[in-house]
Amino acid sequence: MINNIELRRYEVRDIPEMVNIWNEVVKEGNAFPQEDLLTEEKGKIFFEGQSYCGVAVNKDTGKILGMYILHPNNVGRCGHIANASFAVSSESRGLHIGEKMVRDCIQQAHREQFKILQFNAVVESNMHAIHLYERIGFKQLGVIPNGFKVDEGKYENICVYYIEV
């Protein structure tokens, strides 16, 4: 566990590292629904379009270790429900950075006046994420059979989780 981690709102200078971390998770193909990689230009537009983007930074080195995005899950009468995605660089996993980011995200969701934080597509084999969410207090709403395309012709179940913020 690293004790010198700062969680803060992203800055434009963070975008190259954020794009690298995001793309690393997309390439792994077992957590994010996206299949297309971000360029720095597309990443800038994508991150600017979120309600909030947080980064976990090593205070000693300034290196970005992880990042998350927070945005509405829906519009209008359901606009009080947020959604988020989290990414930790492969070299920084296992250091409880994800937990720090999820807890920070819950606080940011509250500040952004969301009432609920909902995860639509937690891949069932992502046991680290599931254990983390349940330990923090997220409730599972259900399972969507074969909701996530792992490889060509192979699918995996996804779980829907929520917590009131």
C-alpha positions as CSV (number, residue, x, y, z in Angstrom):
1,M,0.0,0.0,0.0
2,I,1.3,3.4,-0.9
3,N,0.5,6.2,1.7
4,N,1.7,9.1,-0.5
5,I,-1.3,9.0,-2.9
6,E,-3.2,12.2,-3.6
7,L,-6.7,12.1,-5.2
8,R,-7.6,15.2,-7.1
9,R,-9.5,16.5,-10.1
10,Y,-7.7,15.8,-13.3
11,E,-5.8,18.6,-15.1
12,V,-5.2,18.9,-18.8
13,R,-1.5,18.0,-18.3
14,D,-2.7,14.6,-16.9
15,I,-4.5,13.6,-20.2
16,P,-1.6,11.6,-21.8
17,E,-1.2,9.4,-18.7
18,M,-4.9,9.1,-18.3
19,V,-5.3,8.0,-21.9
20,N,-2.5,5.4,-21.4
21,I,-4.1,3.9,-18.3
22,W,-7.6,3.9,-19.9
23,N,-6.3,2.2,-23.1
24,E,-4.4,-0.4,-21.1
25,V,-7.7,-1.5,-19.5
26,V,-9.6,-1.4,-22.9
27,K,-6.9,-3.6,-24.4
28,E,-7.1,-6.1,-21.6
29,G,-10.7,-6.6,-22.7
30,N,-12.1,-7.8,-19.4
31,A,-13.6,-4.8,-17.7
32,F,-14.6,-1.8,-19.9
33,P,-17.2,-2.2,-22.6
34,Q,-15.3,0.1,-25.0
35,E,-13.3,-1.5,-27.8
36,D,-11.8,1.6,-29.4
37,L,-8.7,3.1,-27.9
38,L,-8.5,6.8,-27.1
39,T,-6.1,9.2,-28.8
40,E,-5.0,12.2,-26.7
41,E,-7.3,14.4,-28.7
42,K,-10.3,12.0,-28.2
43,G,-9.3,11.6,-24.6
44,K,-9.4,15.3,-24.0
45,I,-12.9,15.6,-25.4
46,F,-14.0,12.4,-23.5
47,F,-12.7,13.5,-20.2
48,E,-14.0,17.1,-20.6
49,G,-17.5,15.6,-21.1
50,Q,-17.6,13.9,-17.7
51,S,-19.2,15.4,-14.6
52,Y,-15.9,14.7,-12.8
53,C,-12.6,13.0,-13.5
54,G,-10.4,12.0,-10.6
55,V,-6.8,10.9,-10.7
56,A,-4.7,9.1,-8.1
57,V,-1.2,10.6,-8.1
58,N,2.0,9.5,-6.4
59,K,2.9,12.7,-4.5
60,D,6.6,11.9,-4.6
61,T,6.9,11.3,-8.3
62,G,3.9,13.1,-9.7
63,K,3.0,9.9,-11.7
64,I,-0.7,9.1,-12.3
65,L,-1.4,5.6,-10.9
66,G,-5.1,5.5,-11.6
67,M,-8.1,7.5,-12.8
68,Y,-11.9,7.5,-12.8
69,I,-14.7,9.1,-14.6
70,L,-18.1,10.1,-13.1
71,H,-21.1,11.1,-15.1
72,P,-24.9,10.8,-15.2
73,N,-26.2,7.3,-15.9
74,N,-29.3,8.6,-17.6
75,V,-31.2,11.9,-18.2
76,G,-34.2,13.8,-16.9
77,R,-36.1,12.0,-14.2
78,C,-33.3,9.5,-13.8
79,G,-30.5,12.1,-14.0
80,H,-29.9,11.9,-10.3
81,I,-28.3,8.4,-10.9
82,A,-24.5,8.5,-11.6
83,N,-22.3,6.0,-13.3
84,A,-18.5,5.7,-13.0
85,S,-15.6,3.8,-14.4
86,F,-12.2,3.1,-12.7
87,A,-8.8,2.3,-14.2
88,V,-5.6,1.5,-12.3
89,S,-2.3,1.1,-14.2
90,S,-1.2,-2.5,-14.3
91,E,2.0,-1.7,-12.4
92,S,0.0,0.0,-9.6
93,R,-2.6,-2.7,-9.0
94,G,-2.8,-4.4,-5.5
95,L,-2.0,-1.2,-3.7
96,H,-5.6,-0.3,-2.7
97,I,-5.7,2.6,-5.2
98,G,-9.0,1.4,-6.6
99,E,-10.6,1.5,-3.1
100,K,-9.3,5.1,-2.6
101,M,-10.8,6.1,-5.9
102,V,-14.2,4.4,-5.3
103,R,-14.5,6.1,-2.0
104,D,-13.5,9.5,-3.5
105,C,-16.0,8.9,-6.3
106,I,-18.8,8.4,-3.8
107,Q,-17.9,11.7,-2.2
108,Q,-17.7,13.5,-5.6
109,A,-21.0,12.0,-6.7
110,H,-22.6,13.5,-3.5
111,R,-20.9,16.9,-4.2
112,E,-22.3,16.7,-7.8
113,Q,-25.8,16.2,-6.2
114,F,-26.3,12.7,-7.5
115,K,-28.3,10.5,-5.2
116,I,-27.2,7.0,-6.4
117,L,-24.1,5.6,-7.9
118,Q,-24.8,2.7,-10.2
119,F,-22.5,0.4,-12.0
120,N,-24.2,-1.2,-15.1
121,A,-21.7,-3.8,-16.2
122,V,-19.4,-5.3,-13.6
123,V,-17.9,-8.3,-15.3
124,E,-18.7,-11.4,-13.1
125,S,-15.1,-12.7,-13.2
126,N,-13.8,-9.3,-11.9
127,M,-13.8,-10.6,-8.3
128,H,-11.5,-7.9,-7.0
129,A,-14.0,-5.2,-8.1
130,I,-17.0,-7.2,-6.8
131,H,-15.4,-7.8,-3.4
132,L,-14.4,-4.1,-3.1
133,Y,-17.8,-2.8,-4.1
134,E,-19.6,-5.2,-1.6
135,R,-17.2,-4.3,1.2
136,I,-17.8,-0.6,0.7
137,G,-21.6,-1.2,0.8
138,F,-22.8,-1.5,-2.8
139,K,-25.7,-3.8,-3.3
140,Q,-26.1,-6.1,-6.3
141,L,-29.3,-5.6,-8.3
142,G,-29.0,-8.6,-10.5
143,V,-27.1,-10.5,-13.2
144,I,-27.4,-10.0,-17.0
145,P,-26.5,-13.3,-18.6
146,N,-23.9,-13.1,-21.3
147,G,-23.9,-9.2,-21.2
148,F,-20.2,-8.8,-21.8
149,K,-18.3,-9.8,-24.9
150,V,-15.0,-11.3,-23.8
151,D,-13.7,-12.6,-27.1
152,E,-15.2,-13.4,-30.5
153,G,-18.0,-15.8,-29.8
154,K,-17.5,-15.8,-26.0
155,Y,-19.6,-13.9,-23.5
156,E,-19.6,-13.4,-19.7
157,N,-22.3,-12.4,-17.2
158,I,-22.3,-8.8,-15.9
159,C,-23.6,-7.7,-12.5
160,V,-25.4,-4.4,-11.8
161,Y,-24.4,-2.7,-8.5
162,Y,-25.6,0.5,-6.7
163,I,-25.1,2.5,-3.6
164,E,-26.9,5.6,-2.3
165,V,-24.7,8.6,-2.0
